[in-house]
Protein backbone atom coordinates (compact mmCIF):
# COMPACT_ATOMS: atom_id res chain seq x y z
CA UNK A 1 0.00 0.00 0.00
CA UNK A 2 2.77 2.40 0.93
CA UNK A 3 4.50 1.42 -2.29
CA UNK A 4 1.49 2.56 -4.28
CA UNK A 5 1.59 6.00 -2.66
CA UNK A 6 5.28 6.23 -3.38
CA UNK A 7 4.80 5.14 -7.00
CA UNK A 8 2.10 7.75 -7.58
CA UNK A 9 4.18 10.43 -5.92
CA UNK A 10 7.15 9.47 -8.06
CA UNK A 11 5.14 9.52 -11.30
CA UNK A 12 3.51 12.85 -10.49
CA UNK A 13 6.88 14.37 -9.57
CA UNK A 14 8.64 13.08 -12.68
CA UNK A 15 5.82 14.29 -14.90
CA UNK A 16 6.00 17.72 -13.29
CA UNK A 17 9.80 17.84 -13.84
CA UNK A 18 9.33 17.38 -17.57
CA UNK A 19 6.36 19.75 -17.86
CA UNK A 20 7.98 22.46 -15.74
CA UNK A 21 11.38 22.41 -17.51
CA UNK A 22 10.57 24.49 -20.63
CA UNK A 23 8.18 26.76 -18.73
CA UNK A 24 10.71 27.26 -15.96
CA UNK A 25 13.43 28.24 -18.45
CA UNK A 26 11.08 30.74 -20.05
CA UNK A 27 10.16 32.16 -16.64
CA UNK A 28 13.88 32.63 -15.91
CA UNK A 29 14.61 34.16 -19.33
CA UNK A 30 11.62 36.47 -19.22
CA UNK A 31 12.26 37.40 -15.56
CA UNK A 32 8.80 36.31 -14.55
CA UNK A 33 9.58 34.56 -11.26
CA UNK A 34 7.46 37.08 -9.35
CA UNK A 35 4.74 36.73 -11.92
CA UNK A 36 4.60 32.99 -11.35
CA UNK A 37 4.67 33.57 -7.60
CA UNK A 38 1.66 35.90 -7.78
CA UNK A 39 -0.26 33.43 -9.94
CA UNK A 40 0.58 30.54 -7.59
CA UNK A 41 -0.45 32.39 -4.45
CA UNK A 42 -3.69 33.41 -6.12
CA UNK A 43 -4.24 29.66 -6.36
CA UNK A 44 -5.03 29.67 -2.64
CA UNK A 45 -8.12 31.76 -3.40
CA UNK A 46 -9.10 28.99 -5.79
CA UNK A 47 -8.66 26.44 -3.02
CA UNK A 48 -10.78 28.52 -0.61
CA UNK A 49 -13.43 29.04 -3.27
CA UNK A 50 -13.46 25.36 -4.09
CA UNK A 51 -13.89 24.44 -0.41
CA UNK A 52 -16.68 27.02 0.06
CA UNK A 53 -18.62 25.91 -2.99
CA UNK A 54 -17.72 22.22 -2.65
CA UNK A 55 -16.18 22.22 -6.10
CA UNK A 56 -13.37 20.09 -7.40
CA UNK A 57 -10.27 21.81 -6.01
CA UNK A 58 -8.16 21.04 -9.08
CA UNK A 59 -10.67 22.77 -11.34
CA UNK A 60 -11.18 25.75 -9.03
CA UNK A 61 -7.42 26.29 -8.67
CA UNK A 62 -6.99 26.12 -12.44
CA UNK A 63 -9.77 28.64 -13.06
CA UNK A 64 -8.28 31.08 -10.55
CA UNK A 65 -4.71 30.77 -11.86
CA UNK A 66 -5.89 31.32 -15.44
CA UNK A 67 -7.88 34.38 -14.34
CA UNK A 68 -5.02 35.74 -12.24
CA UNK A 69 -2.54 35.27 -15.08
CA UNK A 70 -4.72 37.16 -17.55
CA UNK A 71 -5.43 39.89 -15.01
CA UNK A 72 -1.72 40.37 -14.36
CA UNK A 73 -1.07 40.90 -18.08
CA UNK A 74 -3.63 43.70 -18.07
CA UNK A 75 -2.25 45.22 -14.85
CA UNK A 76 1.27 45.09 -16.29
CA UNK A 77 0.27 47.61 -18.94
CA UNK A 78 -0.15 50.47 -16.49
CA UNK A 79 3.06 52.31 -15.79
CA UNK A 80 2.36 54.01 -12.46
CA UNK A 81 3.47 51.22 -10.11
CA UNK A 82 6.56 49.15 -11.07
CA UNK A 83 5.60 45.65 -12.09
CA UNK A 84 7.70 43.82 -9.48
CA UNK A 85 6.11 45.82 -6.64
CA UNK A 86 2.69 45.18 -8.06
CA UNK A 87 3.33 41.45 -8.36
CA UNK A 88 4.64 41.27 -4.79
CA UNK A 89 1.59 43.14 -3.60
CA UNK A 90 -0.80 40.84 -5.44
CA UNK A 91 0.97 37.70 -4.29
CA UNK A 92 0.65 38.71 -0.64
CA UNK A 93 -2.87 40.04 -0.99
CA UNK A 94 -3.90 36.77 -2.63
CA UNK A 95 -2.24 34.80 0.16
CA UNK A 96 -4.04 36.86 2.83
CA UNK A 97 -7.39 36.57 1.10
CA UNK A 98 -6.89 32.86 0.52
CA UNK A 99 -5.96 32.12 4.15
CA UNK A 100 -8.86 34.21 5.51
CA UNK A 101 -11.34 32.67 3.09
CA UNK A 102 -10.15 29.16 3.89
CA UNK A 103 -10.46 29.77 7.64
CA UNK A 104 -13.95 31.25 7.23
CA UNK A 105 -14.99 28.22 5.27
CA UNK A 106 -13.55 25.55 7.52
CA UNK A 107 -12.87 27.44 10.73
CA UNK A 108 -9.48 28.58 12.05
CA UNK A 109 -8.50 24.99 12.87
CA UNK A 110 -8.23 24.16 9.19
CA UNK A 111 -4.78 22.82 8.48
CA UNK A 112 -3.48 24.80 5.55
CA UNK A 113 -0.14 23.00 5.40
CA UNK A 114 -1.26 20.62 2.70
CA UNK A 115 -2.36 23.51 0.50
CA UNK A 116 0.67 25.69 1.17
CA UNK A 117 3.31 22.98 0.78
CA UNK A 118 1.39 20.29 -1.05
CA UNK A 119 1.05 16.65 -0.21
CA UNK A 120 2.72 14.68 -2.92
CA UNK A 121 1.91 11.37 -1.22
CA UNK A 122 -1.82 12.18 -1.42
CA UNK A 123 -1.79 12.25 -5.23
CA UNK A 124 -4.57 9.93 -6.43
CA UNK A 125 -4.95 7.95 -9.61
CA UNK A 126 -7.36 10.50 -11.08
CA UNK A 127 -4.96 13.29 -10.10
CA UNK A 128 -2.29 11.51 -12.11
CA UNK A 129 -4.54 11.35 -15.16
CA UNK A 130 -5.24 15.08 -14.82
CA UNK A 131 -1.53 15.87 -14.47
CA UNK A 132 -0.65 13.86 -17.59
CA UNK A 133 -3.42 15.31 -19.74
CA UNK A 134 -2.77 18.90 -18.67
CA UNK A 135 0.96 18.34 -18.96
CA UNK A 136 0.76 17.05 -22.53
CA UNK A 137 -1.46 20.01 -23.41
CA UNK A 138 1.04 22.44 -21.90
CA UNK A 139 4.01 20.85 -23.66
CA UNK A 140 2.29 20.82 -27.04
CA UNK A 141 1.39 24.51 -26.65
CA UNK A 142 4.94 25.47 -25.66
CA UNK A 143 6.49 23.55 -28.55
CA UNK A 144 3.98 25.21 -30.86
CA UNK A 145 5.07 28.75 -29.92
CA UNK A 146 8.67 27.93 -28.96
CA UNK A 147 10.48 29.79 -31.72
CA UNK A 148 8.57 33.11 -31.58
CA UNK A 149 8.59 32.90 -27.79
CA UNK A 150 12.36 32.49 -27.77
CA UNK A 151 12.75 35.37 -30.24
CA UNK A 152 10.70 37.75 -28.14
CA UNK A 153 12.42 36.62 -24.96
CA UNK A 154 15.77 37.59 -26.51
CA UNK A 155 14.58 40.99 -27.78
CA UNK A 156 10.93 41.90 -27.86
CA UNK A 157 11.13 44.94 -30.14
CA UNK A 158 13.32 43.12 -32.62
CA UNK A 159 10.87 40.22 -32.72
CA UNK A 160 7.92 42.59 -33.16
CA UNK A 161 9.69 44.54 -35.92
CA UNK A 162 10.35 41.25 -37.70
CA UNK A 163 6.63 40.62 -37.76
CA UNK A 164 5.95 38.30 -34.82
CA UNK A 165 2.51 38.87 -33.27
CA UNK A 166 3.91 39.26 -29.79
CA UNK A 167 0.60 39.92 -27.98
CA UNK A 168 -0.86 36.61 -29.06
CA UNK A 169 2.30 34.66 -28.25
CA UNK A 170 2.56 36.24 -24.79
CA UNK A 171 -1.08 35.51 -24.03
CA UNK A 172 -0.68 31.83 -24.94
CA UNK A 173 2.45 31.73 -22.80
CA UNK A 174 0.85 33.17 -19.64
CA UNK A 175 -2.12 30.82 -20.00
CA UNK A 176 0.16 27.79 -20.31
CA UNK A 177 2.13 29.12 -17.36
CA UNK A 178 -1.08 29.28 -15.31
CA UNK A 179 -1.88 25.70 -16.28
CA UNK A 180 1.55 24.45 -15.23
CA UNK A 181 1.39 26.42 -11.96
CA UNK A 182 -1.96 24.74 -11.25
CA UNK A 183 -0.35 21.33 -11.81
CA UNK A 184 2.56 22.24 -9.55
CA UNK A 185 0.20 23.47 -6.80
CA UNK A 186 -1.42 20.05 -6.85
CA UNK A 187 1.92 18.42 -6.11
CA UNK A 188 4.06 20.84 -4.11
CA UNK A 189 1.54 23.42 -2.90
CA UNK A 190 0.97 27.14 -3.36
CA UNK A 191 4.22 28.33 -1.79
CA UNK A 192 6.59 25.88 -3.48
CA UNK A 193 5.01 25.71 -6.95
CA UNK A 194 7.30 28.33 -8.48
CA UNK A 195 10.37 26.68 -6.96
CA UNK A 196 9.71 23.77 -9.30
CA UNK A 197 9.77 26.16 -12.24
CA UNK A 198 12.77 28.34 -11.55
CA UNK A 199 15.15 26.20 -9.51
CA UNK A 200 15.87 23.47 -12.09
CA UNK A 201 16.19 26.12 -14.82
CA UNK A 202 18.56 28.25 -12.73
CA UNK A 203 20.68 25.19 -11.93
CA UNK A 204 20.80 24.29 -15.64
CA UNK A 205 21.89 27.74 -16.81
CA UNK A 206 25.66 27.56 -16.05
CA UNK A 207 25.94 24.22 -17.86
CA UNK A 208 24.06 25.19 -21.02
CA UNK A 209 25.16 26.53 -24.40
CA UNK A 210 21.77 26.54 -26.11
CA UNK A 211 18.19 27.20 -24.95
CA UNK A 212 17.15 23.60 -25.59
CA UNK A 213 20.13 22.26 -23.65
CA UNK A 214 19.01 24.35 -20.70
CA UNK A 215 15.51 22.82 -20.90
CA UNK A 216 16.98 19.32 -21.04
CA UNK A 217 19.26 19.90 -18.04
CA UNK A 218 16.37 21.49 -16.13
CA UNK A 219 14.24 18.40 -16.73
CA UNK A 220 17.10 16.13 -15.57
CA UNK A 221 17.71 18.20 -12.42
CA UNK A 222 13.98 18.22 -11.68
CA UNK A 223 13.67 14.47 -12.10
CA UNK A 224 16.76 13.73 -9.98
CA UNK A 225 15.48 16.06 -7.26
CA UNK A 226 12.14 14.23 -7.24
CA UNK A 227 13.80 10.83 -6.86
CA UNK A 228 16.27 11.95 -4.19
CA UNK A 229 13.73 14.16 -2.40
CA UNK A 230 11.19 11.35 -2.15
CA UNK A 231 13.91 8.99 -0.97
CA UNK A 232 14.86 11.51 1.71
CA UNK A 233 11.21 11.95 2.63
CA UNK A 234 10.59 8.22 3.00
CA UNK A 235 13.86 7.55 4.86
CA UNK A 236 13.68 10.41 7.34
CA UNK A 237 9.92 10.95 7.31
CA UNK A 238 10.33 14.55 6.12
CA UNK A 239 7.57 16.34 4.14
CA UNK A 240 7.67 15.39 0.44
CA UNK A 241 7.43 18.75 -1.38
CA UNK A 242 9.96 20.60 0.77
CA UNK A 243 12.39 17.65 0.52
CA UNK A 244 12.31 17.86 -3.29
CA UNK A 245 12.79 21.62 -3.20
CA UNK A 246 15.74 21.20 -0.84
CA UNK A 247 17.35 18.86 -3.38
CA UNK A 248 16.77 21.42 -6.13
CA UNK A 249 18.46 24.07 -4.02
CA UNK A 250 21.46 21.78 -3.50
CA UNK A 251 21.68 21.12 -7.25
CA UNK A 252 21.60 24.83 -7.90
CA UNK A 253 24.39 25.43 -5.37
CA UNK A 254 26.49 22.67 -6.93
CA UNK A 255 25.91 23.94 -10.50
CA UNK A 256 26.77 27.51 -9.54
CA UNK A 257 29.84 26.59 -7.50
CA UNK A 258 32.39 26.55 -10.38
CA UNK A 259 31.03 29.85 -11.70
CA UNK A 260 31.28 31.53 -8.31
CA UNK A 261 34.79 30.18 -7.68
CA UNK A 262 36.00 31.29 -11.11
CA UNK A 263 34.52 34.74 -10.52
CA UNK A 264 31.92 36.19 -12.80
CA UNK A 265 31.50 34.37 -16.09
CA UNK B 1 2.46 45.24 -26.61
CA UNK B 2 -0.97 46.76 -26.87
CA UNK B 3 0.44 49.55 -28.97
CA UNK B 4 1.48 47.00 -31.52
CA UNK B 5 -2.01 45.77 -32.14
CA UNK B 6 -3.46 49.25 -31.91
CA UNK B 7 -1.11 50.27 -34.62
CA UNK B 8 -2.23 47.51 -36.90
CA UNK B 9 -5.61 49.17 -37.05
CA UNK B 10 -3.87 52.33 -38.18
CA UNK B 11 -1.99 50.42 -40.83
CA UNK B 12 -5.19 48.99 -42.15
CA UNK B 13 -6.35 52.49 -42.84
CA UNK B 14 -8.89 52.73 -40.04
CA UNK B 15 -7.42 56.04 -38.96
CA UNK B 16 -6.35 57.18 -42.38
CA UNK B 17 -8.68 60.17 -42.45
CA UNK B 18 -8.31 61.09 -38.80
CA UNK B 19 -5.75 63.80 -39.35
CA UNK B 20 -7.13 64.95 -42.64
CA UNK B 21 -10.31 66.14 -41.02
CA UNK B 22 -8.66 68.38 -38.51
CA UNK B 23 -5.54 69.86 -40.01
CA UNK B 24 -5.60 73.08 -37.97
CA UNK B 25 -6.47 71.71 -34.58
CA UNK B 26 -3.22 72.76 -32.93
CA UNK B 27 -2.18 76.34 -32.44
CA UNK B 28 1.41 75.13 -32.45
CA UNK B 29 1.12 73.80 -35.93
CA UNK B 30 1.62 77.11 -37.69
CA UNK B 31 4.96 77.70 -36.03
CA UNK B 32 6.61 74.89 -37.85
CA UNK B 33 7.91 75.10 -41.30
CA UNK B 34 7.29 72.00 -43.33
CA UNK B 35 9.83 71.61 -46.03
CA UNK B 36 7.76 69.08 -47.95
CA UNK B 37 4.30 70.40 -48.26
CA UNK B 38 4.62 73.92 -46.93
CA UNK B 39 1.01 73.72 -45.76
CA UNK B 40 -0.99 71.77 -43.24
CA UNK B 41 -3.01 70.07 -45.93
CA UNK B 42 -2.53 66.31 -45.80
CA UNK B 43 -0.60 64.58 -48.52
CA UNK B 44 -1.64 61.18 -49.77
CA UNK B 45 0.69 58.25 -49.15
CA UNK B 46 3.26 57.57 -51.82
CA UNK B 47 2.13 54.28 -53.33
CA UNK B 48 5.65 53.42 -54.54
CA UNK B 49 7.33 53.93 -51.17
CA UNK B 50 8.45 50.89 -49.18
CA UNK B 51 7.23 52.53 -46.02
CA UNK B 52 5.86 55.96 -45.27
CA UNK B 53 4.04 58.09 -42.76
CA UNK B 54 1.84 61.14 -42.96
CA UNK B 55 1.25 63.82 -40.32
CA UNK B 56 2.52 61.84 -37.35
CA UNK B 57 1.73 63.46 -34.02
CA UNK B 58 2.80 61.92 -30.77
CA UNK B 59 2.87 63.25 -27.22
CA UNK B 60 4.23 61.32 -24.24
CA UNK B 61 3.95 62.51 -20.64
CA UNK B 62 2.89 65.95 -21.80
CA UNK B 63 5.94 66.32 -24.03
CA UNK B 64 5.42 66.71 -27.76
CA UNK B 65 7.73 64.25 -29.51
CA UNK B 66 6.48 64.19 -33.07
CA UNK B 67 4.64 67.14 -34.57
CA UNK B 68 3.26 66.47 -38.00
CA UNK B 69 6.07 64.36 -39.41
CA UNK B 70 5.92 63.09 -43.00
CA UNK B 71 8.42 60.55 -44.26
CA UNK B 72 8.85 58.13 -47.17
CA UNK B 73 11.55 55.61 -47.94
CA UNK B 74 11.67 54.42 -51.52
CA UNK B 75 13.06 51.17 -52.89
CA UNK B 76 16.85 51.16 -53.00
CA UNK B 77 17.10 54.53 -51.31
CA UNK B 78 19.25 55.41 -48.30
CA UNK B 79 17.42 57.93 -46.16
CA UNK B 80 19.23 59.31 -43.14
CA UNK B 81 17.31 60.93 -40.32
CA UNK B 82 19.48 63.30 -38.32
CA UNK B 83 18.66 65.48 -35.39
CA UNK B 84 19.83 66.39 -31.90
CA UNK B 85 19.17 64.13 -28.92
CA UNK B 86 15.51 64.17 -28.01
CA UNK B 87 14.46 65.15 -31.54
CA UNK B 88 12.15 62.14 -31.78
CA UNK B 89 14.30 60.08 -34.17
CA UNK B 90 13.94 56.78 -32.33
CA UNK B 91 10.23 57.39 -31.72
CA UNK B 92 9.73 57.99 -35.43
CA UNK B 93 11.45 54.68 -36.21
CA UNK B 94 9.36 52.87 -33.59
CA UNK B 95 6.15 54.27 -35.07
CA UNK B 96 7.21 53.27 -38.58
CA UNK B 97 8.01 49.75 -37.36
CA UNK B 98 4.65 49.46 -35.62
CA UNK B 99 6.20 49.25 -32.15
CA UNK B 100 4.43 52.38 -30.99
CA UNK B 101 1.13 53.91 -32.08
CA UNK B 102 1.00 57.61 -32.95
CA UNK B 103 -1.66 59.85 -31.41
CA UNK B 104 -2.58 61.00 -34.88
CA UNK B 105 -1.40 60.30 -38.36
CA UNK B 106 -1.03 57.25 -40.54
CA UNK B 107 1.68 54.88 -41.61
CA UNK B 108 1.63 52.71 -44.65
CA UNK B 109 3.90 49.94 -45.76
CA UNK B 110 4.12 48.09 -49.00
CA UNK B 111 2.24 44.79 -48.72
CA UNK B 112 4.58 41.91 -47.88
CA UNK B 113 7.42 44.23 -46.93
CA UNK B 114 10.27 42.37 -45.25
CA UNK B 115 12.10 44.49 -42.69
CA UNK B 116 15.55 43.95 -41.22
CA UNK B 117 15.96 45.95 -38.02
CA UNK B 118 19.08 46.87 -36.09
CA UNK B 119 17.83 48.37 -32.82
CA UNK B 120 19.59 51.12 -30.95
CA UNK B 121 19.83 49.36 -27.64
CA UNK B 122 20.54 45.72 -27.11
CA UNK B 123 21.10 44.73 -23.54
CA UNK B 124 22.45 41.23 -23.82
CA UNK B 125 20.51 38.98 -21.56
CA UNK B 126 22.88 36.53 -19.92
CA UNK B 127 19.94 34.48 -18.69
CA UNK B 128 19.46 32.94 -22.14
CA UNK B 129 22.25 30.70 -23.41
CA UNK B 130 22.42 31.53 -27.11
CA UNK B 131 25.11 31.17 -29.74
CA UNK B 132 25.61 33.87 -32.34
CA UNK B 133 24.55 31.49 -35.12
CA UNK B 134 21.33 30.63 -33.29
CA UNK B 135 20.61 34.30 -32.75
CA UNK B 136 20.94 34.97 -36.48
CA UNK B 137 18.75 31.92 -37.13
CA UNK B 138 15.97 33.57 -35.11
CA UNK B 139 15.76 36.16 -37.91
CA UNK B 140 14.92 33.49 -40.44
CA UNK B 141 15.05 29.71 -40.54
CA UNK B 142 18.23 29.58 -42.60
CA UNK B 143 20.66 26.78 -43.40
CA UNK B 144 23.95 26.75 -41.52
CA UNK B 145 25.90 27.74 -44.65
CA UNK B 146 23.66 30.76 -45.16
CA UNK B 147 24.29 31.87 -41.59
CA UNK B 148 28.06 31.52 -41.99
CA UNK B 149 27.82 33.49 -45.23
CA UNK B 150 25.78 36.27 -43.64
CA UNK B 151 28.20 36.51 -40.71
CA UNK B 152 31.21 36.51 -43.04
CA UNK B 153 29.67 39.26 -45.12
CA UNK B 154 29.55 41.62 -42.14
CA UNK B 155 33.02 40.62 -40.98
CA UNK B 156 31.79 38.41 -38.15
CA UNK B 157 32.60 35.07 -39.76
CA UNK B 158 34.43 33.42 -36.86
CA UNK B 159 31.82 34.42 -34.25
CA UNK B 160 29.16 31.81 -35.07
CA UNK B 161 29.86 29.46 -32.17
CA UNK B 162 30.44 32.18 -29.57
CA UNK B 163 27.87 32.97 -26.92
CA UNK B 164 25.98 36.18 -27.66
CA UNK B 165 26.74 37.45 -24.17
CA UNK B 166 30.51 37.31 -24.82
CA UNK B 167 30.50 39.78 -27.71
CA UNK B 168 31.93 43.28 -27.65
CA UNK B 169 29.80 46.25 -28.71
CA UNK B 170 31.25 46.34 -32.22
CA UNK B 171 30.90 42.57 -32.70
CA UNK B 172 27.31 42.69 -31.53
CA UNK B 173 26.46 45.40 -34.03
CA UNK B 174 27.80 43.24 -36.85
CA UNK B 175 25.86 40.23 -35.64
CA UNK B 176 22.67 42.30 -35.44
CA UNK B 177 23.31 43.43 -39.00
CA UNK B 178 23.82 39.80 -40.08
CA UNK B 179 20.46 38.89 -38.53
CA UNK B 180 18.80 41.76 -40.39
CA UNK B 181 20.46 40.76 -43.69
CA UNK B 182 19.64 37.07 -43.51
CA UNK B 183 15.99 38.02 -43.79
CA UNK B 184 16.72 39.32 -47.34
CA UNK B 185 15.00 42.55 -46.37
CA UNK B 186 13.34 45.03 -48.70
CA UNK B 187 14.05 47.65 -46.07
CA UNK B 188 16.90 47.84 -43.59
CA UNK B 189 16.23 50.01 -40.54
CA UNK B 190 19.23 51.01 -38.45
CA UNK B 191 18.73 53.11 -35.33
CA UNK B 192 22.06 54.70 -34.39
CA UNK B 193 23.97 51.56 -35.32
CA UNK B 194 27.35 52.92 -34.24
CA UNK B 195 26.84 53.42 -30.52
CA UNK B 196 29.91 52.07 -28.79
CA UNK B 197 31.76 51.54 -32.06
CA UNK B 198 35.02 53.39 -32.63
CA UNK B 199 35.51 55.90 -35.40
CA UNK B 200 37.12 53.50 -37.88
CA UNK B 201 34.52 50.84 -37.20
CA UNK B 202 31.82 53.39 -37.81
CA UNK B 203 33.15 54.34 -41.24
CA UNK B 204 33.57 50.66 -42.13
CA UNK B 205 30.01 49.89 -41.09
CA UNK B 206 28.54 52.65 -43.23
CA UNK B 207 30.66 51.68 -46.21
CA UNK B 208 29.46 48.10 -45.78
CA UNK B 209 25.83 49.21 -45.69
CA UNK B 210 26.35 51.36 -48.77
CA UNK B 211 27.98 48.49 -50.64
CA UNK B 212 25.28 45.96 -49.67
CA UNK B 213 22.61 48.40 -50.75
CA UNK B 214 24.25 48.67 -54.19
CA UNK B 215 24.49 44.88 -54.48
CA UNK B 216 21.01 44.00 -53.25
CA UNK B 217 18.97 47.11 -53.84
CA UNK B 218 17.18 47.28 -50.48
CA UNK B 219 16.04 50.58 -49.05
CA UNK B 220 17.74 51.87 -45.92
CA UNK B 221 16.43 54.03 -43.10
CA UNK B 222 19.32 55.21 -41.02
CA UNK B 223 19.07 57.20 -37.81
CA UNK B 224 21.98 59.20 -36.51
CA UNK B 225 22.88 62.15 -34.39
CA UNK B 226 26.37 61.89 -35.68
CA UNK B 227 26.35 62.63 -39.35
CA UNK B 228 29.80 63.14 -40.69
CA UNK B 229 30.41 59.65 -42.09
CA UNK B 230 26.80 58.81 -42.86
CA UNK B 231 26.56 61.68 -45.30
CA UNK B 232 28.68 60.14 -48.04
CA UNK B 233 26.31 57.17 -48.34
CA UNK B 234 22.97 58.96 -48.05
CA UNK B 235 20.69 59.68 -50.97
CA UNK B 236 18.47 61.87 -48.89
CA UNK B 237 18.79 63.46 -45.47
CA UNK B 238 15.88 64.38 -43.24
CA UNK B 239 16.70 66.83 -40.53
CA UNK B 240 14.32 66.15 -37.63
CA UNK B 241 13.66 68.18 -34.54
CA UNK B 242 10.21 66.90 -33.55
CA UNK B 243 9.07 68.17 -36.95
CA UNK B 244 10.90 67.89 -40.25
CA UNK B 245 13.14 70.98 -40.34
CA UNK B 246 14.45 70.38 -43.81
CA UNK B 247 15.14 67.51 -46.13
CA UNK B 248 16.80 66.79 -49.43
CA UNK B 249 20.07 65.60 -50.88
CA UNK B 250 22.93 65.94 -48.38
CA UNK B 251 24.38 69.07 -50.02
CA UNK B 252 21.10 70.95 -50.04
CA UNK B 253 20.42 70.10 -46.40
CA UNK B 254 23.85 71.36 -45.45
CA UNK B 255 23.13 74.72 -46.99
CA UNK B 256 19.63 74.97 -45.59
CA UNK B 257 19.21 77.74 -42.99
CA UNK B 258 17.17 75.41 -40.77
CA UNK B 259 20.09 73.01 -40.65
CA UNK B 260 22.47 75.76 -39.62
CA UNK B 261 19.97 76.98 -37.02
CA UNK B 262 19.56 73.50 -35.55
CA UNK B 263 23.16 72.41 -35.48
CA UNK B 264 24.92 75.76 -35.51
CA UNK B 265 27.04 77.22 -38.28
CA UNK B 266 30.02 75.48 -36.73
CA UNK B 267 28.57 72.11 -37.69
CA UNK B 268 28.04 73.08 -41.29
CA UNK B 269 31.56 74.40 -41.57
CA UNK B 270 33.00 71.43 -39.73
CA UNK B 271 31.28 69.07 -42.05
CA UNK B 272 32.34 70.98 -45.13
CA UNK B 273 35.92 70.76 -43.95
CA UNK B 274 35.57 67.08 -43.25
CA UNK B 275 34.22 66.49 -46.68
CA UNK B 276 36.98 68.53 -48.25
CA UNK B 277 39.61 66.42 -46.58
CA UNK B 278 38.11 63.02 -47.00
CA UNK B 279 35.57 62.86 -49.76
CA UNK B 280 37.36 62.78 -53.05
CA UNK B 281 34.27 62.52 -55.16
CA UNK B 282 33.32 66.12 -54.54
CA UNK B 283 35.25 69.24 -55.21
CA UNK B 284 34.24 72.00 -52.90
CA UNK B 285 36.02 74.69 -54.90
CA UNK B 286 32.66 75.91 -56.09
CA UNK B 287 31.36 76.37 -52.59
CA UNK B 288 30.50 80.04 -52.15
CA UNK B 289 32.13 80.17 -48.73
CA UNK B 290 34.83 77.54 -48.59
CA UNK B 291 36.23 77.28 -45.08
CA UNK B 292 39.92 76.86 -44.56
CA UNK B 293 41.63 74.78 -41.94
CA UNK B 294 42.62 77.96 -40.13
CA UNK B 295 38.96 78.75 -39.48
CA UNK B 296 38.57 75.78 -37.23
CA UNK B 297 40.14 74.49 -34.05
CA UNK B 298 42.04 71.20 -34.37
CA UNK B 299 39.93 68.05 -34.76
CA UNK B 300 36.74 70.06 -34.86
CA UNK B 301 35.98 68.13 -38.02
CA UNK B 302 35.60 64.89 -36.16
CA UNK B 303 32.96 65.96 -33.71
CA UNK B 304 29.37 66.84 -34.04
CA UNK B 305 28.49 69.66 -31.68
CA UNK B 306 25.11 68.27 -30.68
CA UNK B 307 26.26 64.75 -29.89
CA UNK B 308 25.95 63.69 -26.30
Interface residues (C-beta under 8 A of the other chain):
Chain A: X28 X29 X31 X77 X147 X150 X151 X153 X154 X155 X156 X157 X158 X159 X160 X161 X162 X163 X165 X166 X167 X170 X205 X208 X209 X210 X211 X213 X214
Chain B: X1 X2 X4 X5 X94 X97 X98 X99 X115 X117 X119 X122 X125 X127 X128 X129 X130 X131 X134 X135 X138 X139 X163 X179 X183 X189
